[in-house]
Amino acid sequence: MSGERLSAEQTERYQAHLTLPEVGLAGQQRLLETSVLLVGIGGLGCPAAQYLAAAGIGKLGLLDDDIVERSNLQRQILFTVDDLGGNKAEVAAARLGGLNPDVELVPIVDRLAASNAAGLIEGWDLVIDGSDNFATRYVVNDACVLAGTPLVTGSIYQFEGQVTVVDSPLGPCYRCIFPAPSPEQAPCREAGVLASLPGVVGTILATEALKLGIGAGSSLTGRLLLIDMRETSFRSVRVRRDAGCALCGDEPSIERPTAVALCREPTD
Ligand SMILES: [Zn+2]
């Protein structure tokens, strides 16, 4: 803790945090010193990035190599028709730049894969995975567990969402919970998504990251949050570390981020 005081502008900006007992001056200073890498600036990444920037996260990495397409505008709320064809990370950084000058925005135009994951997450205090595919989710999990970096990971499907926090060795990793992707988890084709669902789930990703940054409350480590917006239902189930997990188990065999086979086509 630096013990530095906030400027008059910062005191005004973060007033609602400063009066919140769980945050206060110490918590706000901690957020201003925290770096978060956001993997994927899509439906989940847009709202997560917006809240983290507003909250005063010190440094925010925005990783995506995709361009903004018209079909994204139904749910990816940082983008407008003027942004079509632009890189998502760069457009998001430009948009968020006007929100909070305290935040160092780092657009990273790249695609995270097994070969570059360790390098991309190196140096960040915390990682949020808001990517739209299982291949990336396993690789981010591997890189974070191997580096000892806490990970907030979420996914969406039609009206449903899932969120957990991987903070190994305090709890299970993504592979403990989902040892192998099922065809249902990894649909080969786009399954559709309700416009506001990624807003719900992405905001929870940001909330878990802020709590980890502040050190307040209890995180979703060891719990899997299951959201079903058809019924507007939220429930969490306990998940445990698997002693046989190839990554974080007692005799791990995975020594570097490893791609998994995905998207099995039906055989019949
Ligand atoms: Zn594991």
Residues whose N, C-alpha, C, O or C-beta is under 5 A from the ligand:
A	BS01	ZN	P172 C173 R175 C176 C245 L247 C248 G249
